[in-house]
Amino acid sequence: MPKLIPELQEKFIAAARRRIFDGESGKMTIRQIAADCGTAAGTVYNYFPSKQLLIAAVIQEDWDRCIQQMDIHIETAQTAMEGLQGICAALRIFTIQHSLFWDHYGGSGITRGKLTSYHHQVINQIELPVRALLERFDLLFDPCLSMVVAEILLLAARSDHGFSLVKPAVNKLLS
């Protein structure tokens, strides 16, 4: 088993990120990433067995940053609505950044069962900060409320109107 060096893994992810955001993700190859980093393709494969897993690592880094932003909004919000708007803004940045994925989120190439599984994973990860925010403001009066609000925030994040689209409905739910 080859020795894995964290700095090299980060270098591969950074190279993939540059290519993805230059609009080359569909044409990107492991060989290109290796060349960008001055290594052999086999070295990249030691870290990422496929191009899809390398792209997933880029997305995961951005998702982790999105969650960190949500946590900041939870801690600094003066009201629950302000916190929810902040969570939605963090989600909006992520969905815009990865619009290629989100544009096809409900589309072709993904079976209904797989889409349902992904959707549940995403909602569960959004629900945790929503729950923390609602608990902070003593608004979690129903165990399903945070899950419903998470669904609504994801809908808003994927809309050009953002939080303003759902603010009246969320306000009503929390009252």
C-alpha positions as CSV (number, residue, x, y, z in Angstrom):
1,M,0.0,0.0,0.0
2,P,1.5,3.3,-1.0
3,K,2.1,6.0,1.6
4,L,-0.5,8.8,1.2
5,I,0.6,12.4,1.7
6,P,-2.2,14.8,2.8
7,E,-0.6,17.7,1.0
8,L,-0.6,15.8,-2.3
9,Q,-4.2,14.9,-1.9
10,E,-5.1,18.5,-1.3
11,K,-3.1,19.4,-4.4
12,F,-5.1,17.0,-6.5
13,I,-8.3,18.4,-5.2
14,A,-7.2,21.9,-5.9
15,A,-6.3,21.0,-9.5
16,A,-9.6,19.3,-10.0
17,R,-11.4,22.3,-8.5
18,R,-9.7,24.6,-11.0
19,R,-10.7,22.4,-13.9
20,I,-14.3,22.0,-12.6
21,F,-14.8,25.7,-12.2
22,D,-13.2,26.4,-15.6
23,G,-16.0,24.3,-17.0
24,E,-13.9,21.3,-17.8
25,S,-15.3,18.7,-15.4
26,G,-16.9,16.7,-18.2
27,K,-13.6,16.6,-20.1
28,M,-11.3,16.4,-17.1
29,T,-9.1,13.3,-16.9
30,I,-7.0,11.9,-14.1
31,R,-4.0,12.2,-16.5
32,Q,-4.6,16.0,-16.7
33,I,-4.8,16.3,-12.9
34,A,-1.6,14.3,-12.6
35,A,0.1,16.6,-15.2
36,D,-1.2,19.7,-13.4
37,C,0.4,18.4,-10.2
38,G,3.6,17.1,-11.7
39,T,2.9,13.5,-10.8
40,A,2.0,10.2,-12.6
41,A,-1.6,9.3,-13.1
42,G,-1.1,6.2,-11.0
43,T,-0.3,8.5,-8.0
44,V,-3.6,10.2,-8.4
45,Y,-5.4,6.9,-8.5
46,N,-3.7,6.0,-5.2
47,Y,-5.8,8.8,-3.7
48,F,-8.9,8.8,-5.9
49,P,-9.8,5.5,-7.6
50,S,-11.9,7.4,-10.2
51,K,-12.6,10.8,-11.6
52,Q,-16.0,10.8,-10.0
53,L,-14.5,10.3,-6.5
54,L,-12.1,13.2,-7.1
55,I,-15.0,15.4,-8.1
56,A,-16.9,14.2,-5.1
57,A,-14.0,15.3,-2.9
58,V,-14.2,18.8,-4.3
59,I,-18.0,18.9,-3.7
60,Q,-17.5,17.5,-0.2
61,E,-15.0,20.3,0.7
62,D,-17.5,22.9,-0.5
63,W,-20.3,21.2,1.4
64,D,-18.2,21.2,4.6
65,R,-17.7,25.0,4.1
66,C,-21.4,25.4,3.6
67,I,-22.1,23.6,6.9
68,Q,-19.5,25.8,8.6
69,Q,-21.3,28.9,7.3
70,M,-24.6,27.5,8.5
71,D,-23.1,27.0,12.0
72,I,-21.9,30.6,12.0
73,H,-25.4,31.9,11.1
74,I,-26.8,29.7,13.9
75,E,-24.4,31.2,16.5
76,T,-24.7,34.9,15.3
77,A,-28.4,35.2,14.4
78,Q,-30.4,37.6,16.5
79,T,-33.7,35.9,15.5
80,A,-34.7,32.5,14.2
81,M,-35.7,34.0,10.9
82,E,-32.4,35.7,10.5
83,G,-30.6,32.4,11.2
84,L,-32.8,30.6,8.7
85,Q,-32.1,33.3,6.1
86,G,-28.4,32.8,6.7
87,I,-28.7,29.0,6.3
88,C,-30.6,29.5,3.1
89,A,-27.9,31.9,1.9
90,A,-25.2,29.4,2.6
91,L,-27.2,26.7,0.7
92,R,-27.8,29.1,-2.2
93,I,-24.0,29.8,-2.6
94,F,-23.4,26.0,-2.6
95,T,-26.1,25.3,-5.1
96,I,-25.0,28.1,-7.4
97,Q,-21.4,26.9,-7.1
98,H,-22.4,23.4,-8.1
99,S,-25.1,24.3,-10.5
100,L,-24.2,21.5,-12.9
101,F,-25.2,19.0,-10.2
102,W,-28.3,20.9,-9.0
103,D,-29.6,21.6,-12.5
104,H,-29.7,17.8,-13.0
105,Y,-30.8,17.0,-9.4
106,G,-34.2,15.7,-10.5
107,G,-33.3,14.9,-14.0
108,S,-32.0,12.1,-16.2
109,G,-29.2,9.7,-15.3
110,I,-30.3,9.2,-11.7
111,T,-32.8,6.5,-10.8
112,R,-35.7,7.5,-8.7
113,G,-34.5,5.3,-5.8
114,K,-31.0,6.8,-5.9
115,L,-32.4,10.3,-6.1
116,T,-34.6,9.7,-3.1
117,S,-31.6,8.4,-1.2
118,Y,-29.5,11.5,-2.1
119,H,-32.3,13.8,-1.3
120,H,-32.8,12.2,2.2
121,Q,-29.0,12.5,2.9
122,V,-29.0,16.2,1.9
123,I,-32.1,17.0,3.9
124,N,-30.8,15.2,6.9
125,Q,-27.6,17.3,6.8
126,I,-29.6,20.5,6.4
127,E,-32.0,19.5,9.2
128,L,-29.3,19.3,11.8
129,P,-28.4,23.0,11.7
130,V,-32.0,24.0,11.3
131,R,-32.9,21.9,14.4
132,A,-30.0,23.6,16.4
133,L,-31.3,27.0,15.4
134,L,-34.9,26.2,16.3
135,E,-33.8,24.8,19.6
136,R,-31.7,27.9,20.3
137,F,-34.8,30.1,19.9
138,D,-37.1,27.6,21.7
139,L,-39.2,27.0,18.5
140,L,-38.9,23.3,18.1
141,F,-42.4,22.6,19.2
142,D,-42.9,19.6,16.8
143,P,-40.2,16.9,16.1
144,C,-41.0,17.2,12.3
145,L,-40.7,20.9,12.1
146,S,-36.9,21.0,11.5
147,M,-37.2,18.5,8.7
148,V,-40.1,20.5,7.0
149,V,-38.1,23.7,7.3
150,A,-35.0,22.0,5.9
151,E,-37.1,20.9,2.8
152,I,-38.3,24.5,2.4
153,L,-34.9,26.0,2.7
154,L,-33.5,23.6,0.0
155,L,-36.4,24.7,-2.3
156,A,-35.6,28.3,-1.6
157,A,-31.9,27.8,-2.1
158,R,-32.5,26.4,-5.6
159,S,-34.7,29.4,-6.6
160,D,-33.6,32.7,-7.9
161,H,-35.8,34.4,-5.3
162,G,-34.0,32.7,-2.4
163,F,-35.3,33.0,1.1
164,S,-37.8,35.7,0.2
165,L,-39.7,33.0,-1.8
166,V,-40.5,31.0,1.4
167,K,-40.2,33.6,4.2
168,P,-44.0,34.0,4.6
169,A,-44.6,30.3,4.8
170,V,-41.7,29.8,7.3
171,N,-42.9,32.7,9.4
172,K,-46.4,31.1,9.5
173,L,-44.9,27.6,10.4
174,L,-42.9,29.1,13.3
175,S,-45.8,31.2,14.7
